[in-house]
Each structure stands twice: as C-alpha cells, then as structure tokens.
Amino acid sequence: MSSEESWHAARLIPTSGINGADEQERRATSALLAVMSAVREFGRTLTQPLGAPAAAVRTFIEVPFELEGRKVIPDGLIRVVRGQRSWTALVEVKTGANQLQVEQIENYLDVARDRGFDAVITISNEIPALPGQHPAAVDRRKLKKVALHHWSWTEVLCEAVVQKEHRGVADTDQAWILGELIRYLEHPRSGAMAFEDMGPAWVPLREAIQAGTLRATDKTAPEVALRFDALVRFACLRLGRRLGAEVTPALTRKELAEPQTRVAKQVGQLVAEGRLTAGVHIPGTVGVLQVTADLRAGRVSCHVDLDGPREGRPTTRVNWLVRQLKDAPDTVRLEAFALHGRGAGASELLRTVRSNPMALVADPAKDIRGFRVANSVPLGSKRGTGRNSFIDSVLAAVTGFYEDVVQNLKPWATAPPRIRPEEAFAPPVDVPPALVSTAPSSQDGPEISSRTAATSGRPTPPG
C-alpha cells in the first residue's frame, strides 16, 4: 500500500494527456476562456482595458464562420453584454514556440468586420518590444473597423497571479479556480513559456561586437535590440507579478509614438559602445531602475538616481543614504553629485563609505544635490536560458537590484514643524501684568518663554 505522500491531487485543469501542439493549444484556450467566464474579477481585468463593458464575460471555443465560401474557425470567442451594449472579440491562440500567422489573423479580422464584432485578440508566447505593439505585421487597412490586441502568456499569467494574490477574488471557490489556472499555466507542458531565447541574430551580433566589426547597417543589430526590449518587458511582468504592481518599461512619449526611434537609438549604442540600455518604472520608488548590458565588458549593471536631502552637512546627507542601504552588498557603488557641479561626482564602493562618509565628498564647501546607487554583475553570453545565459543574468540583475537596493530607498522629506506649547506664551511669574508690554505674536520665536511674555494693551505712563 502506497503512502499518502505519493498521492497526486486531482487537478481541475490537468496537464496529463497533452499530445501535440493542437491539443496543447485547445486545452490552453479552453482553460483560459472558461476561467475568464467563471472568475468575474479576472475576466473584467483582461477585457475592460480593451473596451468591454463591466459585465459578465461569456466565452466559447472553436466557433465556425463562413468567409468568402470557406469555413474559418477561430480558437475562441469572448462576448460581454451590458444593457443594450454588446462587445465581441475573436480569439487566436498559439502555445510553445508556435508563432502567429498573418493570414490567419487577417481572416479573423475580416470575419469580425463582416459581423460587426469589435476586436480580435491573439495570445502566444511572443512578447512585443513595446507595450501596445503587435508581433504580427498585419495589413493596417484591416484595422479601420476592428481593433487588434495581443496578450503574451506571460502577461496572462501575471494578471492571474496579481488578481488572486494582490487584488483579491471575493468568492473563495472562484479564487480556487483561478489558482488552478495559474498552476496549469506554470506547468512546462501547458505551452505557456517564459522568455527563453535571444534569437538567431544573437551569436553573430555578439561576435561582431567582440571583433569590432559591427555596423549600423547589419541586420543583426535591430533584431537583437528588439529582443532586448522584449526581455525587459518580460522582466517587468515577472517583477510586477511578485510585487502586485504594474511594472512597465520606462519609455519616452516619442518612443511610444514612434517605435523606430527607440530601435535606432539602441542600434546606435550597440555600434558605438557595444551596449544595450533600458529603464524600468516601478510605482512608488525613488526613481527609474536603469539597466545597461555591456556586451564588450561582459557586465550588466543596474542603477537608480535619487535626490539627496536639502539640508545638513555633506556627510549628514551621505549618512542619510548609507543608513537606508544597511542590507545592501558591499559591492554596491555610490556616486554623489554636487550642487551646480558638472560631470561625474565622487564615486566609491559602499563598504568604503560605510566606514568613511567623507570618501563620497569631493568638496566639503559644496552641497550634495543627489546620488546614484549602482551595482554590476557578470553578463552571460548564451542566447538561451540556464548557466551563463544572457537572459538569466539580466533577469537576476534586475530582480536582485530591486530587492537589495531600490525597495529600501525612500525619498528625503523635511520634518514637519512642531507646535509650540501654550506655556511658551505665559508671562513670567515675577513680572506684574501691568508692566507686560507686548501681546503674543506669530513672529515670536521659541525664546519667548525666557523673555517677557505678552498680554494685550499698552501700560499707562506713570503720572
């Protein structure tokens, strides 16, 4: 008789029996859409940002349609109805390494247009470099009446975890159902993969950088630049899942509006410096977490800039920062920027500044206006995941720097003024009331308690 420790719990969405990509996609589609319909909060979390009304979500799988005399069968359909308003979206799903097909998507866009549906949603493991982008280059003319949205499986899993663990699900049974979806998507056989490959252009680009032969016209540079930005988006989703917050890439308005400017900037940095850079915006933190992957030096560094206190001696301001970094590694590098100073400021490792705060003060006569806190670790070179992997080293650097440094930093705030006690306005007991010459005033300083206190009126001169 076997022991109970070896028994396997019954799962609502089992991973056993998945044979091939078709079965994997069919099961993932059915599991996701069913849970969206069953767990109200989760369904609304996914559909409302796309324009659906706040109402019950109804879902269907493999709904057949006729298009120009042939049958078209999207993987799923989502419908949300509230009053007279109805919102409908067709769903196309890919799992594993399978990529979205432009012809399929355009067929579904045509079906949606002909039937007055609102949107087409694609789901795959492809992560676009920028938020709002779609990984497939569809004909833009087909998007005049129908919206096209994309969810990566990583994004879906992140939303599920955040909803269950941080925002909450009111009904306990529904919370358990959502937990079963999370358990399923986290299983390797579900086909919902993490970011696992820098692409075929990675090795040629890395070799060209080491040899100093990379040119701006090389096709490998923009491909790797886009993959790096996709990796940063994956890092944001992974960190946001743990924090229960919306962590996003820090992009300028121009980069969001004109993605090609972002790619051109990254390619320029790769050619000139062998570097890829990105920013991560985390709500409630002192600043943007900046990431730099230096392919020439083989290092990945993270840093954050923050304003220093606006009062106190330079060493007092340094100690204010050091106290917040009591649990940070000694290898963290600190840099101080002087007020009205130009160029780099004084820079030193945290282990040195802990014992000697003056090491970070280049000129005692100048106030320190701000600091940079940075850390650098070895950068992997492999295109995939695992030991010596570029992907894993970047992910570990971002998560580790946030945990060791950023989450412990708070912005400086002036101490609030304290109310003076009423006793400060009381006249000294050894002075007759008739001789007190002034009334209390808001201009009196704290020293009033040691001087003649006030009463209203002026004394009558002696006659």
Buried (B, 14 or more C-beta within 10 A) or exposed (E): EEEEEEEEEEEBBBBEEBEEBEEBBBBBBBBBBBBBBBBBBBBBBBBBEBEBBEBEBBBBBEBEBEEEEEEBEBBBBBBBBEEEEBBBBBBBBBBBEBEBEEEBBBBBBBBBBBEEBBBBBBBBBBBBBBEEBBBBEBEEEBBEEBBBBBBBBBBBBBBBBBBBBEEEBEEEEBBEBBBBBBBBBEBEBBBBBBBBBBBEBBBBBBEBBBEEEBEEEBEBBBBBBBBBBBBBBBBBBBBBBBBEBEBBBBBEEEBBEEBEEBBBBBBEBBBEBBBBBBBBBBEEBBBBBBBBBBBEBBBBBBBBBBBBBEEBEBBEBBBBBBEBBEEBBEEBBBBBBBEEBEEEBBBBBBEBBBEEBEBBBBEEEBBBBBBBBBBBBEBBBBBBBEEEBBBBBBBBBBBBBBBBBBEBBEEBEEEEEEEEEEEBBEBEEEEEEEEBEBEBEEEBEEEBBEEEBBBEEEEEEEE
